[in-house]
């Protein structure tokens, strides 16, 4: 079996893991940090907004069962791509949205996907999600892994009060839930 990797930043990694975990062909998801200048950062360091990292989810997937463009669709339907240095209730550069590509093909597909979304007329503001090469990925501390499963009540409370669901329902309607989450 061929395995590929995708890395996306869409705000709080707790909320980005469930939509991908339920996709057929996704083998694993790992929360972590990317895009910064500090080696092996801790959650506490990243939260200060001074390391340059953003919270990400790294996805291992079987491209025979789920394609990178399909993962991109799920990504777009779970974020606010017009928000600069924030996602919903979470503020700071550590919550910026980004696509960290692993190959030139992923870069091209991500750019095409972003351009199509921008041309769709779905948003009144420009799409600001960055597309950049992944240099380093640092897994988050173990207590962040599968947080929605380990602490379902705490996760549900955060998720429901974050503003994410209301925004995504307004933008995507029922299409949001057709793509994960």
N, C-alpha and C positions, 0 to 999 in steps of 0.2 A: 504494500500500500504506500502510495506517495503521500507525504505530509507537507503542508505549507504553513506559513505563519503570517498572521496579520496583526497589526498593532494600531489601536484606535484610542484617542483621548476624547471623552465626551462628558467631562465633569466627574462627579463622584463615581469612582470605579465600582462601588457597591451597586449602583443602579445600572451600570453598563454590563455587568456580568450575566444577569438573568436572560436578557433577550438573545444573547448568543448561545448560552448553555442549552437552550431548548431547540436549537436548530439541528436537524439531521445533518450529519457530516462534520459537526464541530466536535473535536475530540477532547479538548480541554480549553479552559480560560484561566488566565492568571492575572490578578491585579498587580500593578507595579507603577514604576516611574520612568519617564523618558524625557528627552529634550533639554536636559540641564547640564550644568558644568561641574557638579560635585559628584565625586565617586561614591557609590554605595550609600545614597542618602537614606535617612530614616524618615518615617512619616512626620515626625515632629519637625524635622528640618524642612521638608517639602511644604508643610503647612505655613511656614513663615513667608513663602513666596520669594525667597532670596536664592534658591538653588537653581532656578531656571527650569526645573522639572514640572511636568504636568502629570496628573494621575491618568494612567492608561490601563487598558485591558489587552493582554496579549493572547491571541487565539491560535490554537493549533487546529488545523482542519484538513479534511480529505477533499481535495479539489474534484474528485470523481463524484462526490455527493453534494457538495455545496461550493459554488464558485466565489472567487474574490468579488466580482460585481454584486453577487447576492449579499455578501457580507456588507458591502458598501451601502446597499439599500437599507439594511437593518440599522446600520450606523446612522445614516441620515434621519431615519424615522424615530430616533431616540435622543436627538440632541436639538439645541437651538444653534444653527450654524451662523446666525447673525450676531451672536453675543461675543463681545470682546472681553477676554479675561474673566469669564464667568460662565456658569451654566446654572440657570434657575436660582435657587436660594444661595448657592455657593459662589463666593466672590474671590478673585485673585488669579494670577497667571497660572497657578497650579491647577486651575479648573478650565483652562482654555481648551477649545476643541482643536483636534489635529488628527491627521492621518499620517502615520509614520510608515513609509513604504520600505519593503525589504528588497524589491527588485525593480528594474526599470519598467517592466510590464505592469507591476502594481502602481507605479507612479503614473503611467499613462492612463490606466483605468481609473485611478482616483481623480486625475485632472478632468477626464471626460465626464465622470460622474458629477463632479462639482459644477462643471460648466452646464450640464443638462439640468441640474437642480436650479442653478441661477437663472437659466432661460425659461424655467417652468412657470414663472410668475407667481409661485406659491408664497414668496416672501417680498415684503415691501422694502426691506433693507438689504444691503449687499451681503453675500456669503463671505465670511471672514475666516472660516476653518482653514488652518494652514496644512500644507502638504509638504512633508520634508522627509529626508532619508533618516531611517533609524540608525543612530550611532551606538547607543547602549540602552539596554533594558535592564532595570533592577527590579526583581520581584519585591512586592510589598511584604510586610511582616505577616506571619501566618494568620494572625487573628483577622486580617482583612479578606483572606481567601474564603470564598463561598459564604460571605457574611450573611447574605439573605437566607441561607439555609441554617446557619449556626445560630443566628439571632433573629428569627422571623418577625417577632413582634417589634423589636427595635427597628429593623429594616423597614417594615411596613409603615411604621409611624414616620420615619424619616422620608420615605418615598412619597407618601401621601401628602406630607406638608412641605415638600420641596418645591412644589409648583410645576414639576416636570409633567405629570399626568395631564393636568388641565391644559397646559400649553400644547402638548403633543396632540391631544384630542381636538383642540381648536384648529391646529394646522393640518392634521392628517385625518381626522375623523376615525372611522372604523379601519382605515388602511394602516394606522399605527399598530393596532393589535394583530393585523394579518402578518406582520413582519417580525414578530417577536414580542417580548414583554407580556 
